[in-house]
Amino acid sequence: MWKEEDNRLKRTFKFKDFQEAFAFMTRVAFLAEAHKHHPNWSNVYNSVTIELTTHDDGNVVTEKDRKLAAAIDKL
């Protein structure tokens, strides 16, 4: 579930292993490029943490972030 805090939408995804986590990141990368909106994220082994904020609007959560979050949820 996405959580809004500190002007960011945040979510951590857990996977079976590093390979599955990396494959998810690859899919998100293509999706983000299609949305022309790129996440801040980190990966440690089987965990991927994503933070979304709109830099162009002063680092706040906007509809652009919510749309990308919803698209990521569909992966």
C-alpha positions in Angstrom: 0.0 0.0 0.0 1.3 3.5 -0.9 1.8 5.8 2.0 2.0 9.6 1.7 4.5 11.2 4.0 7.1 14.0 3.7 5.6 15.1 0.4 6.3 11.7 -1.2 4.3 8.6 -2.1 6.3 5.7 -0.7 6.0 1.9 -1.0 8.3 -1.1 -0.4 7.8 -4.2 -2.5 9.2 -7.6 -1.4 10.1 -10.4 -3.8 11.3 -14.0 -3.6 14.9 -13.0 -4.4 17.2 -10.4 -6.0 16.4 -11.5 -9.5 12.7 -11.0 -9.1 13.3 -7.6 -7.5 15.6 -6.5 -10.4 13.1 -7.7 -13.0 10.4 -5.6 -11.3 12.7 -2.6 -11.4 13.3 -3.1 -15.1 9.5 -3.1 -15.7 9.0 0.0 -13.6 11.8 1.7 -15.5 10.0 1.2 -18.8 6.7 2.3 -17.2 8.3 5.4 -15.7 9.8 6.4 -19.1 6.4 6.0 -20.7 4.9 8.3 -18.1 7.9 10.7 -18.4 8.1 10.6 -14.6 10.9 8.9 -12.8 11.0 7.6 -9.2 13.5 7.8 -6.5 14.2 4.2 -5.5 16.5 1.8 -3.8 17.0 -2.0 -3.9 18.5 -4.2 -1.3 18.4 -7.9 -2.2 14.7 -8.8 -2.5 13.3 -5.4 -1.5 12.5 -2.4 -3.7 11.5 0.9 -2.1 10.0 3.5 -4.4 9.3 7.2 -3.6 7.4 9.4 -5.9 7.3 13.2 -5.8 6.9 15.8 -8.6 10.1 17.8 -8.6 8.8 20.3 -11.2 6.0 21.3 -8.8 8.2 21.9 -5.8 8.7 18.3 -4.6 5.1 17.6 -3.7 2.7 14.8 -4.5 0.7 15.5 -7.6 -1.7 13.6 -9.9 1.4 12.6 -11.9 2.7 10.6 -8.9 -0.7 9.0 -8.2 -1.0 7.9 -11.8 2.4 6.3 -11.9 1.8 4.6 -8.5 -1.4 3.1 -9.8 0.3 1.9 -13.0 3.1 0.4 -10.9 0.5 -1.4 -8.8 -0.8 -3.1 -12.0 2.5 -4.7 -12.8 
